[in-house]
Amino acid sequence: MSEIGGKLAPTWNGIPLLDAGQNLDGTDVIPLTAGEDGKETSDMYAVRFGASEADTGVTGLTNGGIQATDFGEAHEKPVYRTRIDFYCGLAMFGGKAAARLTGVLNG
């Protein structure tokens, strides 16, 4: 077991295994599917995160940081309006920064 963000996560050879969780409608983010032999299978993803291009990992990108525009108080009701722009994305630096294994047996 390993502690990640204050929670315990199972590990395999020191690598933490994280569950992707569920969508707002209660369905699994990575659902189980029936394989050709009728057994339930799923996919497993491996990601190496990095902080910069030199880390050859999956890295978060931003363009200009967070920008806030204050539009002041609305005329029709007592609320303030603010627009927040945050242009962000992900980039994969290095061909081995992420991988997918399909058809992993459940259980």
C-alpha positions in Angstrom: 0.0 0.0 0.0 1.1 3.5 -0.8 -0.3 6.9 0.4 -1.4 9.2 -2.4 -3.2 12.4 -1.6 -4.0 11.3 1.9 -5.5 8.0 0.7 -4.1 4.5 0.7 -3.7 2.9 -2.7 -2.6 -0.7 -3.6 0.7 -1.0 -5.3 2.4 -3.5 -7.6 6.3 -3.5 -7.4 6.1 -0.1 -5.8 3.8 1.4 -8.5 0.5 2.7 -7.2 -2.7 1.3 -8.8 -5.5 3.9 -9.0 -9.1 3.4 -9.8 -10.4 5.9 -12.4 -13.7 6.1 -10.5 -17.2 6.8 -11.8 -18.9 9.4 -13.9 -21.6 11.7 -12.5 -24.3 9.3 -13.7 -22.7 6.4 -11.7 -21.2 4.5 -14.6 -17.5 3.5 -14.5 -15.0 5.7 -16.3 -13.3 2.5 -17.5 -16.2 0.0 -17.8 -16.0 -3.8 -17.7 -16.8 -5.4 -21.1 -17.5 -9.0 -22.1 -14.6 -10.6 -23.9 -14.9 -13.1 -26.7 -15.0 -16.0 -24.2 -17.8 -14.2 -22.2 -15.5 -13.3 -19.3 -15.5 -9.7 -18.0 -12.4 -7.7 -19.1 -11.3 -4.1 -18.8 -8.4 -1.9 -19.9 -5.4 -0.8 -17.8 -3.5 2.4 -18.4 0.0 3.2 -17.4 1.1 6.9 -17.3 4.4 8.5 -16.4 3.9 12.1 -15.3 6.5 14.8 -15.7 6.9 18.4 -14.8 8.5 19.6 -18.1 9.5 18.5 -21.6 12.8 17.2 -20.3 11.0 14.6 -18.1 9.7 12.7 -21.2 6.4 12.1 -19.5 2.7 13.3 -19.7 2.8 17.0 -18.7 0.1 19.6 -18.2 0.3 22.8 -20.3 -1.1 26.2 -19.8 -1.3 29.3 -22.1 -1.2 32.6 -20.2 -2.3 31.2 -16.9 -5.7 32.1 -15.3 -7.3 35.3 -16.6 -10.2 36.8 -14.9 -12.4 39.6 -16.3 -14.7 41.5 -13.8 -18.0 42.5 -15.4 -19.3 44.2 -12.2 -22.7 43.9 -10.7 -25.6 42.8 -13.0 -28.5 45.3 -13.5 -31.3 42.8 -13.2 -30.3 41.2 -9.8 -27.7 41.8 -7.1 -24.9 39.5 -8.3 -21.4 40.1 -9.6 -20.3 38.5 -12.9 -16.7 37.4 -13.6 -15.4 35.4 -16.5 -12.5 33.1 -15.9 -10.4 31.9 -18.9 -7.9 29.1 -18.3 -6.6 27.5 -21.5 -4.9 24.2 -20.6 -4.1 20.8 -22.0 -1.9 17.8 -21.8 1.1 16.8 -23.9 3.0 13.5 -24.1 6.8 14.1 -24.3 8.3 10.8 -25.2 6.8 7.7 -26.9 6.8 5.6 -23.7 5.0 8.1 -21.4 1.6 6.4 -21.7 0.4 2.9 -22.6 -2.8 0.9 -22.7 -3.3 -2.8 -22.0 -6.6 -4.2 -23.2 -8.5 -7.3 -22.2 -7.4 -7.5 -18.6 -9.5 -10.2 -16.8 -11.6 -9.0 -13.9 -10.7 -10.7 -10.7 
